[in-house]
Amino acid sequence: MKVRIAEPQEYTRAGQLIVAAYRALPGAHLDAGYEAELADVERRAREAEVMVALVPDDGPVVGCVTLVPDASSPWAELLGPQEAGVRMLAVDPSAQGQGVGRALVQACVTRAKQLGRAAVLLHTTPWMTAAQRLYASLGFERSQDRDWYPVPEVPLLAYRYRID
């Protein structure tokens, strides 16, 4: 598996797999506006850092994540000073359970360290239970004081990883 910055010719595929992964989840989180936002990898690549996972190393894109480098990004959600954020982590449903999500999150932590950040913050929904287990296994801790509701029917649970 290879994780690297997304290339322009991969933006469409990455957007499609993000939408497919989010569609496969239960819960009332995916309206037309948010679906369009998820699919717009090109915009996120301009305003943050988008990484993709390929399996095998020269294979197709099977996962995608957005690293928000700091609170000045339009993609920042409740980031504090010296924090990076993780947004829109998704793995193609056909590739789930193969370590793709783990590799993408680890790449985000590594990049945040390179940027000199003190922590990585992310939000997830209560129905993203596999993601919550992944974050806990990587050392992320619940940060309930950073939970929020972007819309009334979608609670977002905060997880934070402190970089030593």
Summary of the structure (lengths in Angstrom):
residues: 164
radius of gyration: 14.5
end to end distance: 26.5
largest distance: 41.8
contacts: 521
relative contact order: 0.16
helix: 37%
strand: 29%
